[in-house]
Amino acid sequence: MDVCILSGFPGSISSTWQQAGRAGRNGQEALIVLMASEDPLDLFLVRNSAYFFGQSCEKAIVAPDKVQFLVDHILCASRELPLTREDSQYWPETQYYNVVKYLHGQGSLELVSDNPKKYSNKGVIEKFGLRGDSDQYSVVTPRQKIVERYEFKDLLTDAYPGSILNIMGSSYIVKEIKFDSKEILLSDLPPNLNGSYTLPVVKSGISNLREESQHKAAKIPTFSGELTVNNSLEEYIMVKPGGKKTQFTLTQKIDPYRLTTIGMWLDFPEDIYGVLHAIEHLIRVVLPWMVMCERGDLGSLIEGNRIYVYDNHTGGIGLVESALPMVNELLQRCYEVVISCRCENGCPSCIHIPQCSTRNEKLDKRGALTLLAGILGHKAEAVNAGPPVAFKTRTELKLAARHIEKQWNDK
Protein backbone atom coordinates (compact mmCIF):
# COMPACT_ATOMS: atom_id res chain seq x y z
CA MET A 1 0.00 0.00 0.00
CA ASP A 2 1.43 3.36 -1.06
CA VAL A 3 -1.10 5.87 0.31
CA CYS A 4 -3.06 6.09 3.56
CA ILE A 5 -5.80 8.73 3.95
CA LEU A 6 -7.03 9.31 7.50
CA SER A 7 -10.54 10.72 7.77
CA GLY A 8 -10.10 12.91 10.84
CA PHE A 9 -7.65 12.69 13.73
CA PRO A 10 -7.99 9.15 15.19
CA GLY A 11 -7.99 10.52 18.74
CA SER A 12 -4.40 9.92 19.78
CA ILE A 13 -0.90 10.22 18.36
CA SER A 14 -0.42 6.48 18.89
CA SER A 15 -3.51 5.62 16.85
CA THR A 16 -2.44 8.03 14.11
CA TRP A 17 0.92 6.35 13.65
CA GLN A 18 -0.64 2.90 13.94
CA GLN A 19 -3.11 3.60 11.15
CA ALA A 20 -0.53 5.42 9.05
CA GLY A 21 1.76 2.40 9.36
CA ARG A 22 -0.54 0.34 7.19
CA ALA A 23 1.13 2.00 4.19
CA GLY A 24 4.82 1.93 3.30
CA ARG A 25 5.73 -1.35 4.94
CA ASN A 26 9.10 -3.06 4.62
CA GLY A 27 10.94 0.23 4.35
CA GLN A 28 9.01 1.53 1.35
CA GLU A 29 8.09 5.19 1.07
CA ALA A 30 4.42 6.12 1.42
CA LEU A 31 2.16 9.15 1.45
CA ILE A 32 0.05 9.72 4.56
CA VAL A 33 -2.74 12.32 4.38
CA LEU A 34 -4.81 13.48 7.36
CA MET A 35 -8.11 15.02 6.26
CA ALA A 36 -9.06 17.13 9.29
CA SER A 37 -12.68 17.46 10.36
CA GLU A 38 -14.20 20.45 12.18
CA ASP A 39 -13.46 18.79 15.51
CA PRO A 40 -11.53 21.15 17.84
CA LEU A 41 -8.69 18.67 18.29
CA ASP A 42 -8.31 18.13 14.54
CA LEU A 43 -8.07 21.87 13.88
CA PHE A 44 -5.65 22.40 16.77
CA LEU A 45 -3.22 19.85 15.32
CA VAL A 46 -3.53 21.29 11.82
CA ARG A 47 -2.63 24.74 13.16
CA ASN A 48 0.15 23.31 15.36
CA SER A 49 1.70 20.53 13.28
CA ALA A 50 5.07 20.98 15.03
CA TYR A 51 3.38 19.97 18.27
CA PHE A 52 2.15 16.71 16.74
CA PHE A 53 5.51 15.74 15.24
CA GLY A 54 7.38 16.75 18.39
CA GLN A 55 5.36 14.56 20.75
CA SER A 56 5.97 10.99 21.77
CA CYS A 57 3.07 8.56 21.89
CA GLU A 58 0.62 8.94 24.76
CA LYS A 59 0.72 6.82 27.92
CA ALA A 60 -1.84 4.04 27.75
CA ILE A 61 -3.87 3.74 30.95
CA VAL A 62 -3.92 0.03 31.74
CA ALA A 63 -4.15 -1.24 35.31
CA PRO A 64 -5.04 -4.96 35.27
CA ASP A 65 -3.36 -5.50 38.65
CA LYS A 66 -5.49 -3.01 40.55
CA VAL A 67 -7.59 -4.69 43.21
CA GLN A 68 -10.84 -3.15 41.97
CA PHE A 69 -10.37 -5.10 38.72
CA LEU A 70 -8.87 -8.24 40.25
CA VAL A 71 -12.00 -8.86 42.31
CA ASP A 72 -13.91 -9.25 39.04
CA HIS A 73 -11.29 -11.43 37.37
CA ILE A 74 -10.69 -13.75 40.31
CA LEU A 75 -14.40 -14.24 40.98
CA CYS A 76 -14.92 -15.22 37.33
CA ALA A 77 -11.94 -17.60 37.52
CA SER A 78 -13.36 -19.23 40.66
CA ARG A 79 -16.58 -19.92 38.76
CA GLU A 80 -14.65 -22.05 36.25
CA LEU A 81 -12.38 -23.98 38.66
CA PRO A 82 -11.60 -23.73 42.39
CA LEU A 83 -8.75 -21.35 43.17
CA THR A 84 -5.49 -22.95 44.33
CA ARG A 85 -1.97 -21.87 45.26
CA GLU A 86 -0.83 -22.58 41.70
CA ASP A 87 -3.17 -19.88 40.38
CA SER A 88 -0.98 -17.19 41.97
CA GLN A 89 1.30 -17.41 38.92
CA TYR A 90 -1.32 -15.58 36.84
CA TRP A 91 -1.38 -12.48 39.06
CA PRO A 92 1.06 -10.65 41.34
CA GLU A 93 1.41 -13.20 44.14
CA THR A 94 0.81 -10.88 47.09
CA GLN A 95 -2.18 -9.25 45.42
CA TYR A 96 -3.64 -12.65 44.58
CA TYR A 97 -3.55 -13.89 48.17
CA ASN A 98 -4.85 -10.59 49.51
CA VAL A 99 -7.78 -10.56 47.10
CA VAL A 100 -8.70 -14.20 47.79
CA LYS A 101 -8.60 -13.51 51.53
CA TYR A 102 -10.69 -10.36 51.05
CA LEU A 103 -13.33 -12.10 48.90
CA HIS A 104 -13.51 -14.98 51.34
CA GLY A 105 -14.03 -12.55 54.20
CA GLN A 106 -16.77 -10.78 52.24
CA GLY A 107 -18.58 -14.06 51.61
CA SER A 108 -18.02 -14.19 47.84
CA LEU A 109 -15.66 -17.20 48.05
CA GLU A 110 -15.97 -20.31 50.17
CA LEU A 111 -13.33 -22.80 51.28
CA VAL A 112 -14.15 -26.14 49.59
CA SER A 113 -10.94 -28.00 50.51
CA ASP A 114 -8.54 -27.45 53.41
CA ASN A 115 -5.65 -29.64 52.27
CA PRO A 116 -4.69 -28.32 49.83
CA LYS A 117 -6.71 -25.13 50.23
CA LYS A 118 -9.18 -24.50 47.43
CA TYR A 119 -11.68 -21.67 47.13
CA SER A 120 -14.76 -21.63 44.96
CA ASN A 121 -17.39 -19.07 44.06
CA LYS A 122 -20.23 -18.80 46.56
CA GLY A 123 -23.57 -17.86 45.09
CA VAL A 124 -24.34 -16.28 41.74
CA ILE A 125 -21.88 -13.94 40.02
CA GLU A 126 -23.43 -10.66 38.91
CA LYS A 127 -23.31 -10.67 35.11
CA PHE A 128 -21.47 -7.98 33.19
CA GLY A 129 -20.78 -7.48 29.51
CA LEU A 130 -17.45 -7.20 27.75
CA ARG A 131 -18.65 -3.95 26.11
CA GLY A 132 -19.92 -2.29 29.28
CA ASP A 133 -21.95 -2.86 32.39
CA SER A 134 -25.24 -1.43 31.16
CA ASP A 135 -28.06 -3.48 29.60
CA GLN A 136 -28.12 -3.50 25.79
CA TYR A 137 -31.37 -2.50 24.04
CA SER A 138 -32.04 -3.52 20.42
CA VAL A 139 -33.48 -0.86 18.09
CA VAL A 140 -36.22 -2.45 15.97
CA THR A 141 -37.65 -0.81 12.82
CA PRO A 142 -41.30 -1.14 11.71
CA ARG A 143 -40.03 -3.91 9.37
CA GLN A 144 -38.78 -5.86 12.42
CA LYS A 145 -35.14 -5.29 11.55
CA ILE A 146 -32.56 -4.63 14.28
CA VAL A 147 -30.51 -1.64 13.12
CA GLU A 148 -28.74 -0.42 16.26
CA ARG A 149 -28.13 -1.14 19.93
CA TYR A 150 -28.14 1.29 22.83
CA GLU A 151 -27.18 1.01 26.48
CA PHE A 152 -29.74 1.87 29.12
CA LYS A 153 -28.07 5.21 29.85
CA ASP A 154 -28.58 6.18 26.18
CA LEU A 155 -32.35 5.92 26.58
CA LEU A 156 -32.31 9.18 28.53
CA THR A 157 -30.34 11.11 25.93
CA ASP A 158 -31.03 9.55 22.54
CA ALA A 159 -33.71 6.86 22.38
CA TYR A 160 -36.54 7.95 24.68
CA PRO A 161 -40.21 7.66 23.59
CA GLY A 162 -40.94 10.52 21.17
CA SER A 163 -37.31 11.09 20.18
CA ILE A 164 -36.30 11.28 16.52
CA LEU A 165 -33.53 8.94 15.41
CA ASN A 166 -31.63 9.10 12.13
CA ILE A 167 -30.25 5.65 11.37
CA MET A 168 -28.64 4.43 8.15
CA GLY A 169 -30.09 7.28 6.10
CA SER A 170 -33.65 6.89 7.40
CA SER A 171 -35.54 8.89 10.03
CA TYR A 172 -37.68 7.29 12.72
CA ILE A 173 -39.49 8.23 15.89
CA VAL A 174 -39.30 6.09 19.01
CA LYS A 175 -42.73 4.57 19.58
CA GLU A 176 -42.18 2.50 22.71
CA ILE A 177 -39.51 0.90 24.90
CA LYS A 178 -40.07 -2.70 25.96
CA PHE A 179 -38.01 -3.05 29.11
CA ASP A 180 -38.68 -6.77 29.57
CA SER A 181 -37.38 -7.76 26.15
CA LYS A 182 -34.86 -4.88 25.96
CA GLU A 183 -36.28 -3.50 22.70
CA ILE A 184 -36.73 0.03 21.35
CA LEU A 185 -39.61 0.02 18.86
CA LEU A 186 -39.53 2.57 16.04
CA SER A 187 -42.17 4.08 13.78
CA ASP A 188 -41.53 5.80 10.46
CA LEU A 189 -41.19 9.55 10.91
CA PRO A 190 -44.43 11.34 9.88
CA PRO A 191 -43.96 13.67 6.88
CA ASN A 192 -44.97 16.73 8.94
CA LEU A 193 -41.90 16.16 11.17
CA ASN A 194 -39.32 16.01 8.37
CA GLY A 195 -36.35 18.18 9.27
CA SER A 196 -37.27 18.21 12.96
CA TYR A 197 -35.13 17.00 15.84
CA THR A 198 -35.61 16.37 19.55
CA LEU A 199 -33.70 17.47 22.64
CA PRO A 200 -33.90 15.68 25.99
CA VAL A 201 -34.46 17.75 29.14
CA VAL A 202 -32.15 15.74 31.38
CA LYS A 203 -31.87 16.65 35.05
CA SER A 204 -28.43 15.77 36.38
CA GLY A 205 -26.81 15.97 39.77
CA ILE A 206 -24.01 14.59 41.90
CA SER A 207 -24.51 12.78 45.19
CA ASN A 208 -22.55 10.60 47.63
CA LEU A 209 -19.40 12.66 47.10
CA ARG A 210 -16.44 11.03 48.85
CA GLU A 211 -13.22 13.06 48.61
CA GLU A 212 -10.05 10.97 48.59
CA SER A 213 -7.31 13.34 47.47
CA GLN A 214 -6.77 16.95 46.52
CA HIS A 215 -4.38 18.89 44.38
CA LYS A 216 -3.96 22.54 43.48
CA ALA A 217 -3.17 23.33 39.87
CA ALA A 218 -3.04 26.76 38.23
CA LYS A 219 -4.81 28.35 41.22
CA ILE A 220 -7.65 25.84 40.86
CA PRO A 221 -8.37 23.51 43.80
CA THR A 222 -8.87 20.05 42.35
CA PHE A 223 -10.22 16.99 44.16
CA SER A 224 -10.79 13.35 43.31
CA GLY A 225 -12.79 10.51 44.75
CA GLU A 226 -15.99 8.53 44.49
CA LEU A 227 -19.25 10.07 43.35
CA THR A 228 -22.66 9.10 42.04
CA VAL A 229 -24.09 10.71 38.91
CA ASN A 230 -27.89 10.91 38.86
CA ASN A 231 -29.66 11.47 35.53
CA SER A 232 -33.44 11.57 35.07
CA LEU A 233 -35.70 12.42 32.13
CA GLU A 234 -39.34 13.47 32.22
CA GLU A 235 -39.61 15.92 29.31
CA TYR A 236 -38.15 16.59 25.88
CA ILE A 237 -38.25 19.38 23.29
CA MET A 238 -39.29 19.02 19.66
CA VAL A 239 -37.57 21.55 17.38
CA LYS A 240 -39.15 21.99 13.95
CA PRO A 241 -37.61 23.59 10.86
CA GLY A 242 -37.49 27.33 11.43
CA GLY A 243 -36.64 26.91 15.12
CA LYS A 244 -40.10 26.56 16.70
CA LYS A 245 -39.76 24.61 19.95
CA THR A 246 -42.47 22.63 21.74
CA GLN A 247 -41.94 20.87 25.06
CA PHE A 248 -43.52 17.46 25.69
CA THR A 249 -43.86 15.17 28.68
CA LEU A 250 -42.67 11.59 28.23
CA THR A 251 -45.50 9.19 27.46
CA GLN A 252 -43.59 6.35 29.11
CA LYS A 253 -41.64 6.45 32.35
CA ILE A 254 -37.91 5.72 32.28
CA ASP A 255 -36.17 4.94 35.55
CA PRO A 256 -33.38 7.35 36.54
CA TYR A 257 -29.87 6.32 35.61
CA ARG A 258 -27.38 6.27 38.48
CA LEU A 259 -23.68 5.78 37.90
CA THR A 260 -21.35 5.25 40.85
CA THR A 261 -17.84 5.91 39.62
CA ILE A 262 -14.56 7.76 40.18
CA GLY A 263 -14.11 11.39 39.20
CA MET A 264 -12.38 14.67 39.85
CA TRP A 265 -13.84 18.11 40.39
CA LEU A 266 -12.31 21.52 39.76
CA ASP A 267 -13.45 24.58 41.72
CA PHE A 268 -13.22 27.73 39.62
CA PRO A 269 -13.33 31.28 41.03
CA GLU A 270 -16.45 32.12 38.98
CA ASP A 271 -19.80 30.41 38.58
CA ILE A 272 -20.82 31.96 35.25
CA TYR A 273 -22.46 29.05 33.46
CA GLY A 274 -21.54 30.02 29.88
CA VAL A 275 -17.87 30.36 30.80
CA LEU A 276 -17.69 27.05 32.66
CA HIS A 277 -19.75 25.34 29.95
CA ALA A 278 -17.12 26.32 27.38
CA ILE A 279 -14.27 25.12 29.63
CA GLU A 280 -16.15 21.87 30.26
CA HIS A 281 -16.27 21.29 26.50
CA LEU A 282 -12.57 22.01 26.14
CA ILE A 283 -11.79 19.47 28.87
CA ARG A 284 -13.95 16.91 27.05
CA VAL A 285 -11.89 17.56 23.90
CA VAL A 286 -8.41 17.51 25.41
CA LEU A 287 -8.54 14.98 28.27
CA PRO A 288 -9.37 11.88 26.15
CA TRP A 289 -6.31 12.66 24.06
CA MET A 290 -4.11 12.84 27.17
CA VAL A 291 -5.28 9.55 28.70
CA MET A 292 -5.93 7.68 25.42
CA CYS A 293 -9.63 6.99 25.50
CA GLU A 294 -12.81 7.80 23.59
CA ARG A 295 -14.83 10.88 24.55
CA GLY A 296 -17.68 8.60 25.51
CA ASP A 297 -15.47 7.01 28.18
CA LEU A 298 -15.66 10.26 30.16
CA GLY A 299 -18.60 12.27 31.45
CA SER A 300 -18.84 15.78 32.84
CA LEU A 301 -21.23 17.99 34.75
CA ILE A 302 -21.39 21.57 36.05
CA GLU A 303 -22.78 22.54 39.45
CA GLY A 304 -22.25 26.15 40.55
CA ASN A 305 -18.57 27.01 40.15
CA ARG A 306 -17.53 23.36 39.99
CA ILE A 307 -16.84 21.17 36.96
CA TYR A 308 -17.03 17.42 37.52
CA VAL A 309 -15.25 15.01 35.20
CA TYR A 310 -15.71 11.29 35.74
CA ASP A 311 -15.13 7.85 34.27
CA ASN A 312 -18.28 6.92 32.40
CA HIS A 313 -18.01 3.33 33.65
CA THR A 314 -19.32 1.71 36.81
CA GLY A 315 -16.72 1.76 39.56
CA GLY A 316 -14.27 3.75 37.41
CA ILE A 317 -11.50 2.39 35.19
CA GLY A 318 -8.59 4.63 36.23
CA LEU A 319 -8.83 7.30 33.51
CA VAL A 320 -9.67 10.37 35.58
CA GLU A 321 -7.46 9.22 38.47
CA SER A 322 -4.48 9.17 36.11
CA ALA A 323 -5.26 12.74 34.99
CA LEU A 324 -5.12 14.37 38.42
CA PRO A 325 -1.34 15.08 38.30
CA MET A 326 -1.79 16.52 34.80
CA VAL A 327 -4.39 19.20 35.56
CA ASN A 328 -1.92 22.01 34.84
CA GLU A 329 -1.15 20.54 31.43
CA LEU A 330 -4.85 19.86 30.83
CA LEU A 331 -5.83 23.50 31.40
CA GLN A 332 -2.88 24.71 29.33
CA ARG A 333 -3.97 22.52 26.40
CA CYS A 334 -7.52 23.84 26.77
CA TYR A 335 -6.17 27.38 26.56
CA GLU A 336 -4.12 26.55 23.46
CA VAL A 337 -7.12 25.03 21.68
CA VAL A 338 -9.36 28.06 22.30
CA ILE A 339 -6.72 30.74 21.64
CA SER A 340 -5.71 29.15 18.32
CA CYS A 341 -9.21 29.45 16.86
CA ARG A 342 -10.02 32.77 15.13
CA CYS A 343 -13.79 32.64 15.52
CA GLU A 344 -15.39 35.15 17.87
CA ASN A 345 -18.16 33.32 19.68
CA GLY A 346 -17.29 29.65 19.41
CA CYS A 347 -17.52 27.09 16.62
CA PRO A 348 -16.94 23.36 15.96
CA SER A 349 -13.22 24.15 15.72
CA CYS A 350 -12.94 25.13 19.38
CA ILE A 351 -15.77 24.79 21.93
CA HIS A 352 -18.63 23.13 20.03
CA ILE A 353 -18.76 19.35 20.50
CA PRO A 354 -21.33 16.83 19.21
CA GLN A 355 -21.61 15.23 22.67
CA CYS A 356 -23.27 18.34 24.18
CA SER A 357 -26.79 17.49 25.42
CA THR A 358 -27.91 21.13 24.96
CA ARG A 359 -26.65 21.35 21.36
CA ASN A 360 -23.88 23.80 22.28
CA GLU A 361 -26.15 26.54 23.60
CA LYS A 362 -25.03 29.08 26.25
CA LEU A 363 -21.29 28.96 25.54
CA ASP A 364 -19.07 31.97 26.35
CA LYS A 365 -15.82 31.63 24.44
CA ARG A 366 -14.48 35.07 25.36
CA GLY A 367 -15.17 34.50 29.05
CA ALA A 368 -13.53 31.05 28.95
CA LEU A 369 -10.41 32.46 27.30
CA THR A 370 -10.17 35.28 29.86
CA LEU A 371 -10.63 32.91 32.81
CA LEU A 372 -8.11 30.36 31.54
CA ALA A 373 -5.57 33.10 30.80
CA GLY A 374 -5.99 34.46 34.33
CA ILE A 375 -5.57 31.18 36.19
CA LEU A 376 -2.62 30.12 33.99
CA GLY A 377 -0.85 33.45 34.33
CA HIS A 378 -1.09 34.35 30.64
CA LYS A 379 -1.81 37.79 29.32
CA ALA A 380 -5.45 37.91 28.25
CA GLU A 381 -5.64 38.28 24.50
CA ALA A 382 -8.52 39.39 22.35
CA VAL A 383 -10.18 36.67 20.34
CA ASN A 384 -9.35 36.38 17.12
CA ALA A 385 -15.19 9.01 53.58
CA GLY A 386 -14.45 5.52 54.61
CA PRO A 387 -15.02 2.22 52.75
CA PRO A 388 -18.38 0.42 52.85
CA VAL A 389 -18.49 -2.39 55.38
CA ALA A 390 -20.44 -4.80 53.15
CA PHE A 391 -21.68 -4.83 49.60
CA LYS A 392 -24.71 -6.07 47.71
CA THR A 393 -23.66 -5.42 44.13
CA ARG A 394 -20.57 -5.77 41.95
CA THR A 395 -20.17 -1.97 41.93
CA GLU A 396 -20.01 -1.84 45.73
CA LEU A 397 -17.47 -4.66 45.70
CA LYS A 398 -15.18 -2.86 43.25
CA LEU A 399 -15.34 0.43 45.15
CA ALA A 400 -14.66 -1.31 48.45
CA ALA A 401 -11.68 -3.04 46.82
CA ARG A 402 -10.18 0.36 45.97
CA HIS A 403 -10.18 1.30 49.64
CA ILE A 404 -8.67 -2.03 50.63
CA GLU A 405 -5.85 -1.56 48.13
CA LYS A 406 -5.09 1.89 49.54
CA GLN A 407 -4.86 0.39 53.02
CA TRP A 408 -2.53 -2.36 51.82
CA ASN A 409 -0.31 0.14 50.03
CA ASP A 410 -0.07 2.32 53.14
CA LYS A 411 1.25 -0.56 55.28
N, C-alpha and C positions, 0 to 999 in steps of 0.2 A: 504494500500500500504506500502510495507516494504523498497523498494529501489527507489531512484530517481537519474537518470543519466542526468546531464546537459551537453549538447553538446556545449561547449564554454561558456565563461563568459557572462551572460545575458546583461551586460552593466552597471549595477549598483549593489551596495551591497543590496539595497532594493529589486530589482528584483530577486537577487540570493536567498535571504531568502524566498521570496514569492513563488518561484517555488519549492524550497527545502521543503517548508512546506506542499506540497501535499502528502508527505509520513510521516508516524509516527504520525498520528493524535490521539487525545484523550490520550495523554501521552505515547503512545507506542514508543519504540525505532525504529530507522530507519537508513539506510545507505544512505548517500548522496555522490555522486561521481561527481566531475567536470572534464570533459575531455577537457583540454585546447587545443585551436587551436593555429596557428602560429601568431595570432593577438598580437601586442605589449602589449596590456593591459592584455590579458590572461597570457602571459609569465611573465610579471612583478608581477602579483599576485601569480603565482606559485613559483617564486623565493623569494617572500616576503609574505609568508602566515600569518606571525604575524601581518603584516599591515592590512590585510583583517579582521582578527578576532578581532583586536583591535579598529576597526572603528565603529562608529554608522552609521545608515542609512543616506543617503544623504538628503539634503534639496530639497524638490520638489518646482519647480518654478511655482507657480500658482498665477495669479493676476487678478481675474475676476472683481475686483472693479476699475481697472484702467480705466481712462476716454477713452483711445484709444480703449478699448474693449467695454465699455458701449455704445458708440455711435452706434456700430453695433447692440448690443442686443436690445437697446431701439427703434431703428428704425424698427427692425423686429417686436417687440411687437406692435408698433403703426400701423403696417400693418394689424394685426389681429383685434385689438380693439383700440378705441381711448384711449389715456393715461389720467388717472385721478389722483386725490390726493391719492386715495387708493392704487395705484400701487407703491407708495414709499416704501411700506412694503417689496418689493422684492429686493430692493437695499439699500445701505446706503442713508438715507434720503437726506442729504445735496448734495451728489453727484448726486442723481436722479434729484433734482430740477435744479441744475447747468447744467446738461447735456440737460435737456428738454429746458431750456432757451437758451442754446448755439445752439442747433439744430434748434430752432425756429428762432433765429437770423440769422442763416446761410441759412434759407429758406428750410430746409429739413422737418420741421414740420409746420403745420398750425393750428391756433385756430379755432375749429369747434363749440365750445359752450363756452359762457362767464360765465354762471351761471348754474351749476358749470363749471369750466374751463376744457375743454377737447381738447387734441391735437391729430391730426391724421397725418399720413404720407402724404407728398405732393410730387406727382410725382412718378416715378418708382424707386424702390430700386435696386441698382446694385447687381446682383446675385453673390453668392460665395458658394463654396462647403464646405462640412463638412471635407473633406480630403485635403483641400488646395485651394488656390485661382486660380491656373492655370487651363486652359482648359485640359480635359482628352482626349487623343487620343487612339482609339482602334487599336490593332495590329492584322491584318487579314492575315491568311495564304493563300496559293494558293487554299486550299480546303474550303475557306470562313469560317474558324473557328477563333473566337476571342480567342487569347491565352495570351494576356497581355494588360496592359494599361500604357501609359506614359503621363506625364505632358508635356506641351509645352516646358518648359526649358530643358527637357530630349532629345528633338529632336536635340539639338545642340551638345550633348555629346554622345548619344547612338544610336538614331534611325533616323539619317539623310540619305538621298538617297545615296546608295552605301555602307552603313555600314553593317557589318556582325553581325547578332544577333544569339546567341545560346539560344534557348528556349525549355524547356522540352525535352532535349536530342537530338534536331534536330537543324541544322544550316540553316539559311536563309540569304538572302541579301535584304535590303530595296529597293524596286522597285520605289515607289512613295508615296508621302504624299498628301492626299486629305484634304485640309484645311477646305473646306466647310462642309464636313461630318465628320471631325475629325477622319480620318482613316489613318493608316500606312499600306500600301500594301506590302506584302512580296513575294519574289520568292524563289524557292528552290536554295540552294547554288550550283553553277556549280562544277563539280568534280575537275576541275583544280585549284579551290580555297580552297580545303580541307586543313585544318590546318592553314589557313591564318586568320588574324585579321585586324581590321581597327582602326586608331587613328584619332580623330578629331583635326584639327588645329584651336583651339578656341582663338580668340583675346579678351582679357578681360581688363577692365579698370574701374577706379572709377571716378565718377563725382559728382557734387552738394554736396561736403563735407561741413557739417555744424557742427562744433565743439560745444559741449554742456558742457563738463566737462573734466578735466584732472587729472591725478594721476601719481605719480612717484613711480615705484616699481623696486627694484633691479637695480638701475641706469638706468632704461629704462623709458623714458617718454611715458606715455600711455594716449590716448584720447578716448572719446566716443562721439557719436552723430549720426546724420542722414547722409546717403550716398546713392548713386545710383550705382549699379553694372551693367556694360554694357558688354554683351557677344554677339559676332557675329561669324559666321562660313561661310567660303567661300571655304575652301579646307579640304581635309582629306588625310591620308596616309594609303596605303595598305601594310601590312607586310606579306610576304609569308614565308613558311617554309625555314629555312636557313638564314633568316634575311634580304633578299632583300626588300628594301623599294621603293615604287613608290607613288608620290604625284599626287592627282587628284583634279580637280575643281568640285564643286557641280554641278550636272545637273539640280537642282531645287533650286530656291532661298528660303531661310528661313529668315524671319524677325529677326532682333536682339532681344535678350531678355534683358529687363531692369527691374531690381528689386530695388525698393526704400524701404529701410529698416533701421534698427538700427545696428550699429556695433561699434567696438573699433579698434584702430590701435596703434601698438607698434613701436617706432622708435629705431632701433638698431644702435650701433656705426659702424657697417660694412655693406656694400652692396654687399657682395659676395653671388651670387645667390645660389650656392650649399649649403652653410651653412644655409641661411635663409629658403631654401626649406626644409631642414631636420627639422629645428625648427618648421616650419609651420605644417609639418606632425605630430610632437610630440604634438603640441597644438590640432590638430584635434583628436588625440587619447585621450588625457587627459581631455580636457574641457567638452566633453559630459558626462563623468563620474561625473564631479564635479557639473554640473547643471542638471543632470538627463534628458538627451534627447538622441535621435539617432544622429549618425554622420551626417546624411542627413539633420538634422535640422539646421546645421551650415555650412557656407561657408567660404572660405578664399582666399586671393589673395596677391601676393607680387608685390610691386612697389618700385624699388630702395632699400633703407635700411628699408623700412616699410612693416610690415605684417598687413594686414587687416583681421579681423575675424568678421563675421556678422550673424545675424539671417537670415536663408534661407527662410523667409516668408515675404510677403508684409506687410510693416508697422512695422515689428518687433513683437516679442511675449515676450520680457523681458528676454531672455536667456543671451545674451551677456551683457546687462546692469547689471544683477545680478553678473556677473563674474568680473566686474571692481575692486571691493575691494579685490579680491582673486588673483590678478595677481602674487604677490610674491609666493603664494602657487602653482599657475599654473606652473610657470617657474621651481620651485623646483621639482614638480612631473615630468616635462619633463626631467629634469636632471637625476632623479632617474631611469626613464625608460631607457634612453640611456646608462647610466653608468652600469646598471645591465646586459646588453647584452654583451656577449663575442665575438661577431663577429667583424671583423675589418672594413668593409666598408659599413655596413648597411644590414639589412635583414628584413623579415616579422615579426621578433620578436622585432624590435625596430622602424625603421623609414620608412619601406615600408608599404603602406596602399593601399587597393584596390580602394579607391576613387580617387587616383591620376590620373589626366587627361593625364599626360605624362608618365604613366606606370613606375613611380619611377625612372626616369632618372635624372641625374645631382643632386645627393644627396651627401653631404659631412658630413659623420658622425663625423669624427675626428674634423673638424672645428666647428661643432655644439656643441660638447662636450666641446671644449676649450672655445668657446664664452659663453656658459651657465655657466661654472665653473667660468669664470672671472667676469661676472655680478652678480653672486650669492655669490662671495667671497669664493669659494671653491678652493682648490688646484687642479690644472689641473692634471688629471691622464691619463696615457696611456691607450689606449683601449685594453682592453681585450674586427549762424545767426537768424534771427527773424522768427516768424511763418507766414505761408502764409495767406493772407488776405481773400481769397476765395478759394473754391475748386471745381473741376469738377468731381473727381472720389472718390471712397471709400478710396483709399490709401491716397489721399490728406486730406480727412476728418480725418482719424485716426491719421496722423502725426500732423495735426493742433490741434487735441484734446490733444496730449501729451504736447504741449506748453501751452495750456489753463490750464491743470492740474498743471503744474509747477507754473503758475501765481497764481492759487488759493492756492496752498500750501505755497507760499511765503507771502501771506497776513496774 
